[in-house]
Amino acid sequence: MRDLKAVQEKLVKYGQEHLLRFYDELSDSDRRVLMEQISALDLELIGELIPTHVFNKPQARPQGLIKPPSIAPAKPADTAQQQEYRQAHQLGLKLLAEGKVAAFVVAGGQGTRLGFEGPKGCLEATPVMRKPLFQVLAEQILAAGNRSGRPIPWYVMTSPSNDVVTRAFFRQHKFFGLDPQNVFFLVQGMLPAIGLDGKILLESKGKLALSPNGHGGSLQAIRDSGALEDMARRGIELISYFQVDNPLVHAIDPLFLGLHSLRGAQMSAKALPKRDPYEKLGNFCLVDGKVTVIEYSDMPGDLAEATTEDGRLKFSAGSIAIHVLSRSFVEQLTEGGRGSLPYHRAEKKVPAIDSQGGPVESDAPNAIKLEMFVFDAMPLAKKTLILETNRREEFSPIKNREGEDSLTSSLHDQIRRAASWLEQAGISVPRDADGQIAAPIEISPLFADSAGELVGKVDKNLKIAPGQNLYLGSRGQTGGLK
């Protein structure tokens, strides 16, 4: 009862005493859950955010002088750059061989929007072998470790809603060939949904309405979970950051790692040339000299549509959530225990109960959700790097049930990339009358994870028949599912 009284007093202090309104009606187990959720709240922080982010809308439009940033091209443009890229690639390989690189995946999402029940990383997402996304990434990490002669530790950020299932999935699949000692699970932080009146919402009488604190919360989660300490113990210097829903991502890219290190960057990012001014990618910009990502919805129209003399977009660099961060930079950002990133406000419809315990009925948003975005760390870095990458080579996320950025579109993109690699190796790929690839093709990263590596490994006598399911596996065998 002493603990209950202390919690009550704290809630009263911050105007959230309603969270215990139904306490006497709850079972002992439900009371424990509710008290644990309340105890985990940073009520001081929430109290600071309510007047600034609930009762008011923070200025979203960028302030200051906005210019296009400097972008390192996907392919070096001149002899000096060619030399730098060769040096960077060799440095990246050296860092891997010395065990100074870790992989970090943001994997807290569920597959609900895709019509899939379970963690998104468990979704079967390859065209021939139907490998889950976790396996696609694990094989890349395993392959890079095999080449460098040092295992690459993998830090997997889950969410409270999928943590147990994700860990079980890894155990069920024997960690996809990785040593379990080199796979570290951590759980993303949560924030409560806050009603428009400034009151934290209850999802039910014994449960707060909670949601993940955004991918920017991953940096604080690395520290709070002990992962950052584990990285330091292992001698990790660089963190390769990516999201679970992009099967084309190069999870471990020696060139990207090497350029980051060679140029002394604290945080680096990959960028894509945007297809059009309003493609739903954040825009890399220089705001008062600092590399900043401006969300597509916040980018002033005159800047979004601005073009160069040859008709290209001035602000063409789109953010795709692929980064390298120096471990020391993450330590610096999270040193105070709260992190240094700003919060973003979103109005949402959130399932909740009212003061009588009945469901809230509303056709309009009833709550504010607060999130942090990882790219907001870019302007806090003393030095940054933006490296352009090729959309067909490295970006085909699975975010929607159908249409653009769906499983179907990603499967097509995976086949196109595999076919392109084979054609670069001199292998003929069958096509239909419209020029589309006429055979499902899949290449395991354990066989080759780049066009250059494939050239030296593939059987030059390989023949692919129209409609054939072709899989190049870890031992180079061909075949696949019927």
C-alpha positions in Angstrom: 0.0 0.0 0.0 3.0 2.3 0.7 4.0 1.9 -3.0 0.4 2.6 -4.1 0.3 5.8 -2.0 3.6 7.0 -3.5 2.4 6.4 -7.1 -0.9 8.2 -6.3 1.0 11.2 -5.0 3.3 11.3 -8.1 0.3 11.0 -10.4 -1.5 13.9 -8.6 1.6 16.0 -8.9 1.5 15.7 -12.7 -2.3 15.7 -13.1 -2.6 12.1 -14.1 -4.3 10.6 -11.1 -7.2 9.3 -13.3 -4.9 6.4 -14.3 -5.8 4.7 -11.0 -9.5 5.4 -11.3 -10.4 1.7 -11.8 -7.6 0.3 -9.6 -10.0 -1.2 -7.0 -11.9 -3.1 -9.8 -8.8 -4.9 -11.1 -7.4 -8.4 -10.3 -4.1 -8.6 -8.5 -2.3 -9.5 -11.8 -3.9 -6.6 -13.7 -2.9 -4.2 -10.8 0.7 -5.3 -11.1 0.7 -4.7 -14.9 -0.8 -1.3 -14.5 1.6 -0.3 -11.7 4.6 -1.5 -13.8 3.4 0.6 -16.7 2.9 3.7 -14.6 6.2 3.2 -12.8 8.0 3.1 -16.2 6.6 6.5 -17.3 8.9 9.5 -17.3 6.2 11.8 -15.9 8.5 14.7 -15.7 9.2 14.5 -19.4 5.6 13.9 -20.3 4.7 16.9 -18.1 7.1 19.1 -20.1 5.8 17.8 -23.5 2.1 18.3 -22.8 2.1 22.1 -23.1 4.5 22.2 -26.0 3.3 19.2 -28.1 -0.3 18.5 -27.0 -1.8 21.9 -26.3 0.4 23.5 -29.0 1.8 22.3 -32.3 5.6 22.7 -32.6 6.8 24.6 -35.6 7.3 21.9 -38.3 8.4 24.1 -41.1 12.2 24.5 -41.3 13.6 27.7 -40.0 16.9 29.2 -41.4 18.8 29.2 -44.7 18.0 26.0 -46.6 20.4 24.7 -49.2 21.1 21.3 -51.0 23.7 19.3 -49.1 26.9 17.8 -50.5 26.3 14.2 -51.7 29.0 11.6 -52.3 28.0 9.9 -55.6 27.2 6.2 -55.9 30.0 5.9 -58.4 33.1 8.0 -58.1 33.2 10.8 -60.7 36.9 11.4 -61.2 40.3 9.8 -60.6 40.7 11.4 -57.2 37.3 10.1 -56.1 38.1 6.7 -57.5 41.2 6.5 -55.4 39.2 7.7 -52.3 36.6 5.0 -52.8 39.1 2.3 -53.3 40.8 3.4 -50.1 37.5 3.6 -48.3 36.5 0.1 -49.4 39.8 -1.3 -48.1 39.4 0.6 -44.9 35.8 -0.9 -44.5 37.2 -4.4 -45.0 39.9 -3.7 -42.4 37.4 -2.4 -39.8 35.3 -5.6 -40.4 38.4 -7.8 -40.1 39.3 -6.1 -36.8 35.8 -6.7 -35.4 35.0 -3.0 -35.1 31.6 -3.1 -36.8 28.1 -4.1 -35.5 24.8 -4.5 -37.3 21.7 -2.9 -35.8 18.2 -3.5 -37.1 15.0 -1.8 -36.1 12.4 -4.6 -36.0 9.7 -3.5 -33.6 6.9 -3.4 -36.2 4.1 -5.9 -36.7 2.9 -7.1 -40.1 -0.7 -6.0 -39.5 -0.8 -3.5 -42.4 0.5 -6.3 -44.7 -2.2 -8.7 -43.7 0.3 -10.7 -41.8 0.0 -11.7 -38.1 3.3 -11.5 -36.3 6.5 -9.5 -36.3 7.3 -8.0 -39.7 10.7 -9.6 -39.7 9.0 -13.1 -39.8 7.3 -12.3 -43.1 8.3 -14.6 -45.9 9.7 -12.2 -48.4 11.9 -13.7 -51.1 10.8 -14.9 -54.5 12.0 -18.6 -54.6 12.8 -19.9 -51.1 10.3 -17.7 -49.3 12.9 -16.7 -46.6 11.7 -14.5 -43.8 13.1 -11.0 -43.7 15.1 -11.9 -40.6 16.9 -14.6 -42.5 17.6 -12.3 -45.5 19.4 -10.0 -43.1 21.1 -12.7 -41.0 22.6 -14.3 -44.1 24.1 -11.0 -45.1 25.6 -10.5 -41.7 26.9 -14.1 -41.7 28.3 -13.8 -45.1 30.1 -10.6 -44.3 31.5 -12.2 -41.1 32.7 -15.2 -43.0 34.5 -13.0 -45.6 36.2 -10.9 -42.9 37.1 -13.8 -40.7 35.4 -12.2 -37.7 31.8 -12.6 -36.6 29.7 -9.5 -36.7 27.5 -8.9 -33.7 23.8 -8.2 -34.5 21.7 -6.0 -32.3 18.0 -6.6 -32.9 15.5 -4.0 -31.6 12.1 -5.4 -30.9 9.0 -3.9 -29.3 7.0 -5.0 -26.2 4.4 -6.4 -28.6 6.7 -8.7 -30.6 9.8 -9.3 -28.4 8.8 -12.7 -27.1 7.7 -14.0 -30.6 10.8 -12.6 -32.2 13.2 -14.3 -29.8 11.3 -17.6 -30.2 11.4 -17.2 -34.0 15.2 -16.9 -33.8 15.5 -19.9 -31.6 13.1 -21.9 -33.8 15.4 -21.2 -36.8 18.6 -21.8 -34.9 19.5 -18.1 -35.3 19.8 -18.6 -39.1 23.4 -20.0 -38.6 24.6 -17.1 -36.4 26.2 -17.8 -33.0 23.5 -16.9 -30.4 26.2 -15.2 -28.4 26.5 -12.7 -31.1 22.8 -11.8 -31.3 21.6 -9.2 -28.8 17.9 -8.4 -28.4 16.7 -5.1 -27.0 13.3 -3.7 -26.6 12.2 -0.3 -27.9 10.9 2.3 -25.4 7.2 3.2 -25.3 5.3 6.5 -24.7 1.7 6.9 -23.8 -0.9 8.3 -26.1 -2.1 11.6 -24.6 -5.7 12.9 -24.9 -6.3 16.4 -26.3 -7.0 17.5 -22.8 -3.5 16.5 -21.7 -4.5 13.3 -19.9 -2.8 10.0 -20.6 -5.2 7.6 -22.1 -6.2 4.2 -20.8 -6.6 1.5 -23.3 -8.6 -0.5 -20.7 -9.2 -0.2 -17.0 -5.9 -1.9 -16.2 -3.7 -0.9 -19.2 -2.3 2.3 -20.5 -2.6 3.2 -24.2 1.1 2.9 -25.2 2.9 3.0 -28.5 6.6 2.9 -29.6 8.6 6.1 -29.2 9.8 6.1 -32.8 12.9 4.8 -34.5 14.8 7.7 -32.9 14.2 6.0 -29.6 16.4 3.2 -30.8 19.5 5.2 -29.7 18.4 5.5 -26.1 17.3 1.8 -26.2 20.8 0.9 -27.2 22.1 2.5 -24.0 19.2 1.5 -21.6 19.4 -2.2 -22.7 23.1 -2.5 -22.0 23.8 -3.0 -25.8 26.0 0.1 -25.9 28.1 -1.3 -23.0 28.3 -4.6 -24.8 29.5 -2.9 -28.0 32.2 -1.1 -26.0 33.3 -4.4 -24.4 33.6 -6.0 -27.9 35.6 -3.1 -29.3 32.8 -2.0 -31.7 33.4 1.5 -33.2 30.8 1.7 -36.0 27.1 0.7 -36.0 25.5 -0.2 -39.3 21.8 0.8 -38.9 18.9 -0.4 -41.1 15.3 -1.3 -40.9 13.8 -4.8 -41.1 11.4 -4.2 -44.0 13.9 -3.6 -46.8 15.2 -6.9 -48.2 17.5 -5.2 -50.7 19.4 -3.3 -48.1 23.2 -3.9 -48.0 23.3 -4.5 -44.2 27.1 -4.5 -44.2 28.6 -2.2 -46.8 32.4 -1.9 -46.6 32.5 1.2 -48.9 29.9 3.0 -46.7 31.7 2.0 -43.5 35.0 3.1 -44.9 33.9 6.4 -46.2 32.3 7.2 -42.9 35.5 6.5 -41.1 37.8 8.0 -43.7 35.9 11.3 -43.6 35.7 11.4 -39.9 31.9 11.4 -39.8 29.9 10.8 -36.6 26.7 9.9 -38.5 26.3 9.0 -42.1 23.3 8.2 -44.3 22.5 6.8 -47.7 20.2 8.7 -50.0 18.2 8.1 -53.1 17.5 10.5 -56.0 13.8 11.3 -55.5 11.4 10.2 -58.3 9.4 13.4 -58.0 9.2 16.4 -55.7 6.6 14.9 -53.5 7.8 11.3 -53.1 7.2 10.3 -49.5 10.9 10.4 -48.5 12.4 12.9 -46.1 14.6 15.5 -47.8 18.3 15.8 -47.0 19.0 19.6 -46.7 21.5 22.0 -45.2 19.7 24.2 -42.7 22.0 27.0 -41.5 25.0 24.8 -42.5 23.8 21.6 -40.6 22.7 18.5 -42.5 19.0 18.1 -41.6 16.2 15.8 -42.9 13.0 17.7 -43.6 9.9 15.5 -43.8 8.2 15.5 -47.2 5.1 16.9 -45.6 7.0 19.8 -44.1 9.1 20.7 -47.1 8.0 24.1 -48.5 6.5 23.6 -52.0 8.8 26.1 -53.7 11.8 24.3 -52.4 10.4 20.8 -53.2 9.8 21.8 -56.8 13.0 23.9 -57.3 15.2 22.7 -60.2 18.6 23.3 -61.5 19.3 24.8 -64.9 19.3 21.3 -66.5 15.9 20.5 -65.0 16.9 18.2 -62.1 15.5 18.7 -58.6 17.7 20.8 -56.4 16.6 18.9 -53.3 16.7 15.4 -54.8 18.3 13.4 -51.9 15.7 11.3 -50.2 16.3 9.6 -46.8 15.9 5.8 -46.7 16.8 5.0 -43.1 20.2 3.5 -43.8 22.9 4.9 -41.5 26.3 4.4 -40.0 26.8 5.8 -36.5 29.9 6.0 -34.5 29.4 4.3 -31.1 31.0 7.3 -29.4 28.4 9.6 -31.0 25.6 7.4 -29.6 27.2 7.5 -26.2 27.3 11.3 -26.4 23.7 11.6 -27.5 22.3 9.4 -24.8 24.5 10.4 -21.9 21.9 12.2 -19.9 19.4 9.3 -19.9 16.8 10.9 -22.1 18.5 11.4 -25.3 19.0 14.6 -27.3 16.5 14.2 -30.1 13.3 16.3 -30.5 9.8 14.9 -30.3 7.4 14.9 -33.2 3.6 15.3 -32.8 1.0 13.2 -34.6 -2.8 13.3 -34.2 -4.2 9.8 -34.1 -7.3 7.8 -33.4 -6.4 5.6 -30.4 -8.5 2.9 -28.8 -9.3 4.1 -25.3 -11.8 4.2 -22.6 -13.7 7.1 -21.1 -14.2 8.1 -17.4 -16.9 5.5 -17.1 -14.8 2.7 -18.5 -16.6 2.6 -21.8 -15.0 2.8 -25.2 -14.3 6.2 -26.6 -16.4 6.8 -29.7 -14.9 9.3 -32.1 -14.6 9.8 -35.8 -11.8 12.3 -35.3 -8.4 11.9 -33.8 -8.6 11.7 -30.0 -5.0 11.6 -29.0 -1.5 12.8 -29.6 1.3 10.3 -30.2 4.9 11.5 -29.7 7.8 10.0 -31.6 11.5 10.6 -32.1 13.2 10.2 -35.5 16.7 8.8 -35.8 17.6 11.2 -38.6 17.2 14.1 -36.2 20.6 13.1 -34.9 22.2 14.3 -38.1 22.4 18.0 -37.3 23.8 17.1 -33.9 26.8 15.5 -35.4 30.0 17.5 -35.9 30.6 15.8 -39.2 28.3 13.9 -41.5 28.4 12.0 -44.8 25.6 11.4 -47.3 26.3 8.6 -49.8 24.0 8.2 -52.8 22.8 4.7 -53.6 20.9 3.1 -56.4 17.2 2.5 -55.9 17.2 -0.8 -57.9 20.2 -2.0 -56.0 19.3 -1.2 -52.4 15.7 0.0 -51.8 12.5 -1.9 -52.0 10.7 -1.7 -48.7 7.7 -3.8 -47.7 5.3 -1.3 -46.1 1.9 -1.8 -47.8 -0.5 -4.7 -48.5 -0.6 -3.9 -52.2 0.7 -1.5 -54.8 3.8 0.6 -54.3 6.2 -0.6 -51.5 4.3 -3.9 -51.1 5.5 -7.5 -50.9 4.6 -7.9 -54.6 6.6 -4.9 -55.7 9.5 -6.0 -53.6 9.5 -9.5 -55.0 9.7 -8.0 -58.5 12.5 -5.7 -57.5 14.5 -8.6 -55.9 14.2 -10.6 -59.1 15.2 -7.7 -61.2 18.3 -7.1 -59.1 19.3 -10.8 -59.2 18.8 -10.9 -62.9 20.9 -7.7 -63.3 23.7 -9.3 -61.3 23.6 -12.4 -63.5 23.6 -10.4 -66.7 26.6 -8.5 -65.5 28.3 -11.8 -65.0 27.6 -12.8 -68.6 24.6 -15.1 -67.9 21.6 -14.8 -70.2 18.3 -14.2 -68.4 15.0 -15.1 -70.1 12.6 -12.3 -70.8 9.0 -12.1 -72.0 7.7 -10.1 -75.0 7.5 -7.0 -72.8 11.1 -7.3 -71.7 10.1 -8.5 -68.2 12.2 -11.2 -66.5 10.5 -14.5 -67.2 12.0 -16.6 -64.3 11.9 -16.2 -60.5 15.5 -15.8 -59.4 17.0 -15.6 -56.0 20.6 -15.3 -54.9 21.6 -16.1 -51.3 24.0 -13.6 -49.7 25.9 -16.7 -48.6 26.7 -17.2 -52.3 27.2 -13.6 -53.4 26.0 -10.3 -52.0 27.0 -8.1 -54.8 27.3 -8.2 -58.6 31.1 -8.1 -58.3 31.2 -11.1 -56.1 28.8 -13.0 -58.3 31.0 -12.5 -61.4 33.8 -14.6 -59.8 31.5 -17.4 -58.5 28.7 -18.2 -60.9 29.0 -21.0 -63.4 29.5 -19.4 -66.8 27.6 -22.3 -68.4 24.5 -21.6 -66.3 21.3 -21.8 -68.4 18.0 -20.4 -67.2 14.8 -21.6 -68.8 11.7 -19.4 -68.9 9.6 -20.1 -65.9 12.4 -21.9 -64.0 12.7 -21.3 -60.3 16.4 -20.5 -59.9 18.1 -20.4 -56.5 21.8 -19.9 -56.0 22.5 -21.1 -52.5 25.4 -21.1 -50.1 27.2 -23.8 -52.0 26.5 -22.5 -55.5 24.0 -25.1 -56.4 21.1 -24.1 -58.6 17.5 -25.2 -58.3 14.7 -24.1 -56.0 11.2 -24.8 -55.1 8.9 -26.4 -57.6 
